[in-house]
Amino acid sequence: AMPDAKIALATGVFLGLGTLLEYQGVFLSAALGLYALTVFWRPRVLGALALGAGACAAVLMLFQWRSFGSPLASGHKMMETQAFGELWKAGFLGFTAPNREAIVGLLFDRGYGFFGTSPFFWLVVLFPLALLRRVPSASAIEARRAAWVSLVASGILVLTLGSSLMWRGGWTIGPRYLGALPGLLVVPLVMGLDAAAEASSRAVVRGIAGGLALASFLQTGVLSLLVSTLPEAIT
């Protein structure tokens, strides 16, 4: 069934907030926005989608206008640290081409990589098990589509941020610019866990998932309770 205008409006707002709250979110907003166009294709709901996203764009442009003198000017080139400002001037706001070192670091480094600091998300490798299950209903087909969209959006996020000259993000705990990745990958991860529990012992699968979640909390959560950031030199 075609979603109504209220859902489209809310979707547009959330798409816009991704960029309004974090400039680097523009790539994720664009990717999910393209998917949204395949869902909200009637004029009325499409207009509501555009209204929601446009409202956030207007707020961002107002902020840039008041802060930097133009609605289309970001503050990247006006940083207090001159060396950082020069990096942002390269390519498109500091984005050039995907860099292998950046992508590997963002994903697997034990000090700030996504999988390196959150063992729980190793379980996303179980997603193929969900594809082997019979699809009994329209809701299951919809869930698969949502999972694939999540994976594609995750890939776009990693590739684009792996193209940034400032990909490390400075002093952080975990990958600063991959903050949207848990919300995306949890969809295929949970589907894979469900399929694994169906094919084997549910208690064992729960134990593995709970253990890795606890490991993730001990590795980064406890640290985050004590300090807000870590210098890049500390690994």
N, C-alpha and C positions, 0 to 999 in steps of 0.2 A: 504494500500500500504506500502511496505517496505521503511522506511526512508533511505535517501542516506547517503553516508559516511561523508559528511560535518556535518550533524545533529548528527551522531554518535560521531564524533570527538568532537563537542561542548559539547555534553552530558557527554562524558568522562572527559573533562576539568572541567566541573562544579562539577561532582562527586568527582574529585580529590581535587578541591579547598575547598570543605566542610571539608576535613581533613587537608589540607595544612594550612588553616587559623585558625583552631581550632581543637586541638587534639581530643576533645570529639566528633567531627563530624564524626569520623571514623565509628561509629555505624550507623549513618544515611547514610553515603556514601555506606556502605555495603548493607543496606536494599534496597536503591534505585538502587544500582548496580545489585542486584539479579533481580529486576523487569526489568531493562534495558536488561538483558540477554534474557528475553522473547520477547523483541521487536527487538533487533539487533541480530538476530540469524544466519544470513548469514556470511560466513567467512570474506568477504571484509569489511562490516560495523562493524562486531565484532572486527576486527583488528583496525579499526579507533577508536572505543570506548576504546579499551585497550591502544592505543597510547595516547589518550587524558588524561586518568587517569594516565598512566605510567609517562607522562611528569611531572605531579604535584608530583607524588611519588618520582621521581628523584630529583626534587628541594628540597623537604622535607628532603630526605636522605643526600643531599649535605649540607644542613644547619646543620643537626644534626652531621654530620661528622666534619665539620669545628668548630662547637661550643662545642661539647661534646666528640669528639674523635672517634666516631663510627657512621656509617650510621644508625644503628639500635638502637642508644641510644637517648632517649628523655632527657629533662632537669628536669623532675619531681623530681628525687631523688637528685638533686643538688641545691635545693632551699636554699636561704639565711636563711629563717626561719626553724630551724631544726625540729620543731614540725610538720610543714606542710610536710617536706620531709619524715618523718616517716609515715605519713598517706598515702602518695603515694606509699610506699613500700608494703602496705598490698594488698593482692589479686593480680589482674592484673592492675597495675598502679593505685591503689586506688579503683578499682571497685570490689565489692564482690557480695552480693545478694540484690535484691530489698528491700527497707526499707519503711515501711508504712509511718512513720513520714516524710521522705524525699519526697515521692511522693505527700502526702497531702500538705506539705508545698510548694513544687514547683508549684502546681496547684492552691491552694485555699487561701494561706496566703494573708491577705490584705496588707501586707507591701512589699512582694516580690513575691507572687504567680502569675502565669500566668493569671488565671481567676480573681483573687483577685485584680489585678492592671489594668486589661483590660476588663471592662464589655461588650465591643463590642463583644468579642468572646463568650459570653454567647449564642449568636444567633446560634452557631453551633448545638444546640439542635433541630433546625428546619430541619436539614438534612433528618430525616426520611420522612418528607413531600415530598421531592424530589423522594423518592423511591416509593411513592404511585401514582405518575403521570404516565400516559401512556408514553411509550418510542417510539416516532414516527420515529426516524431516527438513522442511524449509528453514527452520531456525538453525539447524546444524550447518546447512549450506551457507547461511548468512554469517555464522561464526567463523567458518573457514575463510570467507571473503574478508572479514574484518582482520583475521590473523595475517593474511597475505598483504593487505594494505599496511598493517603495522610493520611487517618485515621490510617492505619496500620503503616505507617512510623512514625506518631506522637506517637502512642502507644509504638513503639520500642524506640524512643528517650526518652520518659518520663521514661520508665522502666529501661533503661540502666543508665540514669543520676540519677534516684532514687536509683541506686545501688552504687553510688559513695560516698566515705567517705567525699568528699569535695563538696557535692552537692549544698551547699548554695552559694558558689562562692565568699565569702567575701563581701566587701562593694559594693553594687550595687543599682540600681533602677530597680526593676522588676527582673525576673528570668534570670540571666546572661547566663546560659548554654542552655536556651530554645529559643535562638535567631532565630532558624530556624522554630519554631512552627507557628508563624503567617503566613508565606508563605505557609505552608502545610494546615493549618486549614481554610484558606480563601477560598479554593476551595469548600469543602462541605458546608461551611457557606453561600457563595453566591448562591449556588444551592438551599439551604433551603430557603433563603430569596425570591428567584424567585418563588419557589413553593408556599410560603405563600402569596405573592402578587397576584398570580394567583387565589388563593382560597378565598381571602378576599379583603380588600381595599388596593390598592397599596399605597395610600397616608398615611394610618395608618402605614403600614409596613415601608415605607420610614422614617416616623417620629420616629418610635421606633429605627430603625437602626441608624439614624442620631443622635438621643439623646444619645444612648449608645456610639457612636463614640466620641461625644463631652465629655461625662463623662470620657471616657478613657483618652482623651487628658488633661482634667482638673486634673485628678488624677495623671498621670505620665508624660505627655508631658510638662506641665507647670513647674513641679518640675525639669525636666531634663534641661530646659532652664536656671535654676538658679544654680543648683549644678550638679556635674558629678556623684557622688556616695553618698550613705548614709551608716553610720556605722550600723552593725548588731543590735546594741542595740536600734536603733530607729525603732519603728513599726508604 
